[in-house]
């Protein structure tokens, strides 16, 4: 299954597969409260350093939930060795 992962490196250089770990995996479900019109949602991703400074901030998804609909969201952080 394609996981849409990009790896950057020099062309023509064969890179060995590195061990990847997943120190963070969060899943949650968003459901319409049951009454009224559709509800909009957006996913905001922020990455901060230890001092609290925002290093990156992106909106990664926008949508709407109709009555009786649900959305399931997953956040996964993977870490692998840095190959220089």
N, C-alpha and C positions, 0 to 999 in steps of 0.2 A: 504494500500500500504506500503510495507516495505521501511523504510527510512534509513536502514543500520546504526542505531544508537546503540552504545554500552554503557551500563551503568555498572559501576563496583561497587560492594558492597559485604558485607559478605554473604556467602552462608546461606540459610535458613532464612534470615532476610527479611521480607516483607517491601518494601519501598513504601511510598505513592507517587502518582503522584504529581510532582511539577509544578507550573505555569512556562511556558516558554515564553519569549518575544523575539522578533526579532528586535534589534535596527539597523541592517544593512542588506539591501537586494539590490544587484546590479545585473542587467542583461544587457548583451550586445550581439551583433551579429558580427561575423567575416565572411567576404565574400572574396572570391578570387577577386583580382583586375580586372580580366577579360581577361588578355592576358598572354601568357607564360605558363610555366610548373607549376606543383603543387607547392603550398607554404606550408612549414612546420610551425607548431605552437607548443608552449608549454606553460603551465600554471605554473607560479612560484608564490608560496604563501610565504609571509614573515610576521612574527608577530614581532613587535617591542615594547619596553617599552617607557615610556614618555621621556627618555633620548636619544632615538634613537638606543639603543643597540638591535641587532637582537636576539630575543629569539628562533625563529624557522624559518627555511627556507626549503621548500620542493618543488620539482617539482611534480605536481599532475596530469598532463595529457600531452600527446604528440600525435600529429597526423598530418594529411595533409589535405589540402583543394584543390580539383580539380577545374578546370574552372566551373563556374555556380553553385558551391556548397557553402553552408553557414553552419556555426556552431553557436549555441546559447549557451551561457555560463551564469550560475547563481552562485552567491556567496551569501551565507546566513550565518549570524552569529546569533546563538541563545544563550540566557542567561537564566539560571535557578538557583535557590537557591542551594548552596553547602550543601549537606547533609553529615555530618561527623559522 
